[in-house]
Amino acid sequence: MSSNIPFTSENMDMYLKELAKKYKKLSGKGMPAEIILIGGAAILANYGFRESTYDMDALIDASSAMDDAINSVGDEFGLPNGWLNADFVKTKSYTPKLRQYSVHYKEFSRILEIRTVQAEYLVAMKMVSARQYKNDLSDIIGIVAEHQKREMPLTFDMIERAMMNLYGSWDLVTPDTIELVKSVIDRPDAGMLYETYREQEMEAKDLLIDFEQRYPKVVNENNLAAIIAQARKKKAQQSIE
């Protein structure tokens, strides 16, 4: 679920800290909880190339008191219902093996452990999603570029190992996405591509919004790529005319 309030690395930690306090109070201090940050939230926790995200996707392992704690924090800070949610489990990039390969991020109030997904595992998940209208491809480029800056470069072997660990094969990834990632990894200036892909993603999102306003309930996962391609072609023709 998307929020109209941007989450940043600073306010995300603050919300999670308050969540731990609420949960500890509501659960009677006896039931520890675990939250694994996914997607944009994991990007914010690990990298600096994105300033914000509008999605707080997570895997949540806690008592039923966590739902009340999430709602309480949302009410206190004016966040929408479901500001922290597990809707991610309904997507094709979800796999229960994420728990096994997640890593510790922070602990709050000695009751809530926050874990996250890093580096090659994030890239593998983004390759499975590869949505033209989201941050998937630009996030991949951003991760690769940031590891280049840290002098801890990712290799395709590392990403392939993560893909096998999470999904067991490349079946969920398109050949075009694989070739893109290979080419980005081989570029010493991967960061130069980030803004280009981010602009393309924002354009695709705007084109989809415009299409859905004119033709409601037509877009689905099967026709989405064709709709974006056609819309881009039409926009290019109009600019020439």
C-alpha positions in Angstrom: 0.0 0.0 0.0 1.4 3.4 -1.0 1.3 6.4 1.2 1.1 10.0 0.2 3.6 10.8 2.9 7.2 10.1 1.9 9.2 7.8 4.1 12.9 8.8 4.5 15.7 6.9 6.3 15.3 9.4 9.2 11.5 9.2 9.7 11.4 5.5 8.9 13.6 4.7 11.9 11.6 7.1 14.1 8.3 5.4 13.1 9.9 1.9 13.8 11.2 3.1 17.1 7.7 4.3 18.1 6.2 1.1 16.8 8.5 -0.9 19.1 7.4 1.2 22.1 3.7 0.7 21.3 4.1 -3.0 20.6 6.0 -3.5 23.9 3.2 -1.8 25.8 0.4 -3.7 24.1 2.0 -7.1 24.1 2.8 -7.1 27.7 6.6 -7.0 27.1 6.8 -10.7 26.7 6.5 -11.5 22.9 9.5 -10.4 20.7 8.7 -9.4 17.2 10.6 -9.4 13.9 10.1 -7.2 10.8 12.0 -7.7 7.6 12.1 -4.5 5.5 11.6 -5.2 1.7 11.8 -3.0 -1.4 12.1 0.7 -1.0 12.4 0.5 2.8 15.3 -1.8 2.4 16.9 0.6 -0.1 16.6 3.4 2.4 18.1 1.3 5.2 21.1 0.3 3.2 21.8 3.0 0.5 21.8 6.7 0.0 20.9 7.1 -3.7 17.1 7.3 -3.0 15.8 10.1 -0.7 12.4 8.5 0.0 9.9 5.8 -0.7 6.1 5.8 -0.6 5.9 2.1 0.2 6.7 0.4 3.5 6.7 -3.2 2.6 7.7 -5.8 5.1 7.5 -9.3 6.4 6.1 -9.2 9.9 6.4 -11.9 12.5 4.7 -10.8 15.7 1.7 -11.3 18.0 -1.7 -9.8 17.1 -0.7 -6.8 19.2 1.4 -5.6 16.2 -1.7 -4.7 14.2 -2.9 -2.4 16.9 0.6 -1.0 17.4 0.8 -0.2 13.6 -2.6 1.5 13.7 -1.7 3.5 16.8 1.6 4.8 15.3 -0.3 5.6 12.1 -2.9 7.6 14.0 -0.3 9.5 16.0 1.7 10.6 13.0 -1.1 11.0 10.4 0.0 8.0 8.3 -2.6 6.0 6.2 -4.0 2.7 7.3 -1.6 0.0 6.4 1.4 2.3 6.3 3.5 -0.7 7.2 2.1 -3.8 5.6 2.8 -7.3 4.3 1.0 -7.0 0.9 4.3 -7.9 -0.6 3.6 -11.5 0.0 1.1 -11.4 -2.9 3.7 -10.4 -5.5 5.7 -12.7 -7.7 9.0 -11.6 -6.1 8.0 -12.9 -2.7 9.6 -16.1 -1.5 9.6 -17.5 2.1 13.3 -17.9 1.8 13.7 -14.2 2.3 13.7 -14.8 6.0 16.7 -17.1 5.8 18.8 -14.6 3.8 17.8 -11.4 5.6 20.3 -9.6 7.8 20.1 -7.7 11.1 19.5 -3.9 10.7 18.5 -2.5 14.1 16.7 -3.4 17.4 14.3 -1.2 19.2 13.1 -1.4 22.8 14.7 -4.8 23.2 11.6 -6.4 21.7 11.5 -5.5 18.0 14.3 -6.7 15.7 14.3 -5.0 12.3 16.0 -7.0 9.5 16.5 -6.1 5.9 17.6 -7.5 2.5 20.9 -6.4 1.1 22.9 -6.1 -2.1 22.6 -9.1 -4.4 19.4 -10.3 -2.8 17.8 -6.9 -3.4 19.0 -7.0 -7.0 17.6 -10.5 -7.5 14.2 -9.4 -6.2 14.2 -6.3 -8.3 15.0 -8.4 -11.4 12.0 -10.6 -10.7 9.7 -7.6 -10.4 11.3 -5.4 -13.2 8.3 -3.1 -13.4 8.8 -0.3 -15.9 6.6 2.1 -13.9 8.3 1.6 -10.5 11.8 2.0 -9.2 12.9 -1.5 -9.9 15.5 -1.0 -12.7 16.8 2.3 -11.4 17.2 0.7 -7.9 19.3 -2.1 -9.5 21.5 0.5 -11.1 21.7 2.5 -7.9 22.8 -0.5 -5.9 25.4 -1.5 -8.4 26.8 2.1 -8.6 26.9 2.5 -4.8 28.8 -0.7 -4.4 31.3 0.5 -7.0 31.8 3.7 -4.9 32.3 1.6 -1.8 34.9 -0.4 -3.7 32.9 -3.5 -2.9 31.6 -4.3 -6.4 28.8 -6.7 -7.1 29.5 -9.5 -9.6 27.0 -11.4 -11.7 28.0 -14.6 -9.9 26.9 -13.1 -6.6 23.6 -12.1 -8.0 23.1 -15.5 -9.6 23.8 -17.2 -6.3 21.2 -15.0 -4.6 18.7 -15.8 -7.4 19.3 -19.5 -6.9 19.0 -19.2 -3.1 15.7 -17.3 -3.3 14.0 -18.7 -6.4 15.9 -21.8 -7.5 16.2 -20.7 -11.1 16.0 -17.7 -13.6 12.5 -18.7 -14.7 10.9 -15.5 -13.3 13.3 -13.1 -14.9 13.1 -11.9 -18.6 16.2 -12.2 -20.8 16.2 -8.4 -21.4 16.5 -7.8 -17.6 19.4 -10.3 -17.3 21.2 -8.6 -20.2 20.6 -5.2 -18.6 22.1 -6.2 -15.3 25.1 -7.8 -16.9 25.8 -4.7 -18.9 25.4 -2.4 -15.9 27.8 -4.5 -13.7 30.4 -4.3 -16.5 30.2 -0.5 -16.6 32.7 1.3 -14.3 30.3 4.4 -14.5 27.0 2.6 -13.7 25.8 5.6 -11.7 25.6 7.6 -15.0 22.6 5.5 -16.0 20.6 6.0 -12.8 18.9 9.3 -13.7 18.1 8.0 -17.2 16.3 5.0 -16.0 14.6 6.9 -13.2 13.2 9.4 -15.7 12.0 6.5 -17.9 10.2 5.0 -15.0 8.5 8.2 -14.0 7.4 8.7 -17.6 6.0 5.2 -17.8 4.0 5.8 -14.6 2.6 9.1 -15.9 1.6 7.4 -19.2 -0.1 4.6 -17.3 -2.0 7.0 -15.1 -3.2 8.9 -18.2 -4.2 5.7 -19.9 -6.1 4.4 -16.9 -8.0 7.7 -16.6 -9.2 7.4 -20.2 -9.7 3.6 -20.1 -10.5 2.5 -16.6 -10.1 -1.2 -15.6 -8.2 -2.1 -18.8 -4.6 -2.3 -17.6 -3.4 -5.7 -16.2 0.0 -7.4 -15.8 -0.3 -9.1 -19.2 -0.9 -6.0 -21.3 0.9 -3.4 -19.2 4.2 -3.5 -21.2 2.4 -3.2 -24.5 0.3 -0.3 -23.3 3.4 1.6 -22.1 5.2 0.9 -25.4 2.2 2.1 -27.5 1.8 5.2 -25.3 5.5 6.1 -25.8 5.2 5.6 -29.5 2.2 7.9 -29.7 3.9 10.5 -27.5 6.9 10.5 -29.8 4.7 10.9 -32.9 2.9 13.8 -31.3 6.2 15.5 -30.5 7.3 15.3 -34.1 4.0 16.7 -35.4 
